[in-house]
Amino acid sequence: MVLDTLQLFWRGPRFLARLWTTWRSAGTRAALAIIEDIFSSLWIRFWMRFAGLSRVGRIATRLATWFAPPFRARSYLAALYRHGYIAPSATIYHAALRLGAHVFIGDRVIIFQAENGGPVEVGDWALLWGDSLLETGEGGSITIGPQTRINRGVQLLAYKAPIQIGRDVGVSTNSIFHSYDHGMAPGIPYMKQPLQTKGPIIVEDHAWVGAGTIVLSGVRIGKGAVVGAGSVVTKDVPDNAIAVGVPARVVAMRSGEPYLPPRKAAP
């Protein structure tokens, strides 16, 4: 849309002819609306050229958004330039953040590095929608693959073990991934319990995690798998399986074929 508007502007006579025709047929307000649209497009594109993680880049992004539409309608801003879009209200406090090309980071997203936190890597064209939290500490790291969508209110907390999310994955609203938990030794207050983990959380390519899902440490969600909303995932979900419930269990395969659980080895 922005490029089409700019091309129209620079065509000169054709633009003036359209403006004249609009003014005569629809009045002054309609003609001014065209001028306003062109001005806002030029303004946004100019300032987004300087956007980025630096102090100047954050200021440039704030200026660009003066005329930008809200929420999801801003996603096109990430496509304008390789450095993508980071909302002015996003909090970035992470020395090992690595962003791919055309990444979108929405309003009030927090990317935080606690003590000894590992890197956060976000792949090309990934979308981090508003109010999501990415936090690493005590050796944990987060990897988000290209074209993956992290929706509103998602929490990815990686301590002790990594969280690895593949390509084209959908993580729905208010889902929580914790690659750790607290110990439960008797006689020790909760806040003094050491952190522990069963291993990394791995979500393979093209999987879909439903809203409000909780994923615990040591779990692999397979390629193309679907986890129903509100589930608690404590065990692996096979490729292309559909799992629901608390705890989540496989109820079907996306192919329509019945799910046959693996046989336990004979003692």
N, C-alpha and C positions, 0 to 999 in steps of 0.2 A: 504494500500500500504506500509506504513512504517513497520507494523508488518511483512508482507510477506518478506520484504527486510532483516529485522533483523534475521528472522528465517533462511533465505538463508545464511546469513553471518555466523551464528553459526553452521551450518551443516558441516563446515570444509572441509573435503575431497570433498564433492559434490560441494561446492562453488569453490574450487580450480580447480576441473575438468571442471566446467562451464567456469571459467575464462580462462583456458588453451584452451578449445575448441573455445571460442570467439576470443581469440588472434590469433589462427591459421586460423580461417575461415574469420574473419572480420578485423583483424589487431590490432595494438596497440591502436589506438584511441578508438575503441569499448571496448577493455578491460579496458582502463582507465576510460571510461564513467561508467562502472559497479562499479569500485572502488569509483569513485566520488559520485555516487548515494548512495552507502552504507555509505560512510563517512558522507555525508550531512544528511542522515536519523538518524544516530547515534548522530550527533551534535544537530540536532533539538530536538530529544527526550530527550537528556541529559539536555539541558537548559530549555526546557518547564517544566521539573519536578520542577523547582524553580520559575516559573513565578507566577505573582500575582500583587496585588495592592501596595505592599510595594515598597520602593525604590529599594531594591535588586531584587524584583520580576520584576519590570519594566526593569531593566538592563538585567536580564536573558532573558526576552522576546525579547529585541532588539538583543541580541546575537543569539538567536534561528532563528530570521528572516533573518540573513545573507544568509542562504542557502534555505530559504522558497520561494515558488512561490508567485506572487502577487495576490491581490484582492480576488475574490471568491475562488481561488485555495487554500487559506490559511484557509478555514473554517474547514478543518480536524484537524487543530491544537487544536481547542476547544475540540475535542473528545479524545485527548491523555490523559488528566488528568481532574479530577473533577473541578479544579479551572478555567478551560476554557482558553480563549485567549483574551487579551486586547492589541490592537495594540500599539506599542511604540509612535505613533503620537496622540493617543487619549488623551483628556484632562479630567481628573477626578478631580472635585473640589466639592465634596459632602460628608458631614460627615454622611449622613444617607442612603448611597447606600448599597443595599442588593442584592447580585448576587446569583442565583441558580447554579446548576451544569452545566458545559459544555457550558457556555454562550460565545458567540462570539461578541466582540466589535471591529469594524473595524476602518480603518484609519480616523483620524481627527474627530472622534465622540467626542462631548462635552456633559458631564453630569455635570450640574452646579446647585449649591444651592445658591439662593439669600436669602435676609434677611427673616427669619421665614419660610423658605422653608421646606416642609414636606419630607418624605422619597421617594426614588425611589427604587422600587422592580422589579427585572427582573427574570423571571422564568427559569426553567431548559431548556437547549437547545434553548433558544431564540437567534435570530440573529439581531444585530444592525449594519447595513452596513454603509459605510463611509459617513462622512459629515452630519450625523444626529445630532440633538440637543435635549437633554432632560433637561428641566429647571423647577425648583420648587421655589415658593416664596409665601409669605403671606398666609401660611397655605395650599397651594396646594400640591398635591402629585401625583405620577405616579406609576401605577402598570401595568406591562407587563406580560402576562401569558406565560406558557411553550410553546415552539415550535413556538412562534410568530415571524414574520419577519418584521422588521422595515427597509425599504429600504433607498437608498441614498437620502440625503437632506431632510428627514422628520424632521419636527419641532413639538415637544410636549412641550407646555408651559402651566404649571399648576400653576395658581395663583388663590387664593380665593376658588377654588373647585378642586376636584381630576379629573384625567384622568385615567380611568380603562379600560384596553384592555385585552380581554380574551385569551383563549388558541387557538393556531393554527390560528391566525389572520394574514392576509397579509395587510400591509399598504404600498402602492406603492410610488414611487419616488416623492419627492417634495410636499407631502401632509402636511397640517398644521392643528394642533389641538390647539385651544386656549380655555381654560376653563374660560375665563374672557373677558371683553372688557372695554374700557374707557367710562366714562360718557360723556354726551354732553350738560351739563348745559350751558346756554348762559353767555357770559362775562367772562368765565374762560379759560385761555390758555390750549391747549391740554395736555401738560405735567403736568399740575396741576389738571387735572380731576381725581377724585378718581376711582379706579378700581371697577368693579361690575361684577356680574355673575348671570346667570339664573340657575345654578346648574352644577353638574358633567357631564362630557362626558363619556359615557359607550359604549364600543364596545364588543358585546357578542362573544362567541366562534365561530370559523370557518368563520367569516365575511371576506369580501375582500373590501378594500377601494382603488379605482383606483387612478392613478397618478394625482397629482396636485389638489386633493380634499381639500377643506377647511371645517373643522368641528367646529361649534361654540358651546358655552356653553349650557348646559341644554338639550343635545341631547342623545338619545339612538339609537344605530345601532344594530338591532336584530341579533339573532343567525343565521348564514348562509346567512346573507344579503349581497348584492353586491351593491356598490356605483360606478357609472360610473366616468371615468376620468373627471377632471375639474369641478366637481359638488361643490355646496356650500350647506352644510347640516345644515338647521336651525330648522328642526323638526324631530321627531322620525321616524326611518325606521323600519317597522315590520320584524319579523323573516322571513327569506327566500325570502324577497322581493328584487326587482331590482329597484334602484332609480337613476335618472339622472337629470341633469339640474341645473339652477341657478334661484331660489332656487331649491334644489333637490325635486323631486316628484316621487312617485312610479308609474312605467309604466308597471310592470309585476311581476309575481311570478315565482320563479325558477321551480316550479312544472308544469308550463305551464297553470295553471288555471288563470282566470281573477282575478284581484285585486278588492276587494269590500271594499271601505273605510268604516270605522265605521260610523254609523248614529249618527247625532247630536241629543242630547236629546231635546224633545219637550219643548218649553218654558212654 
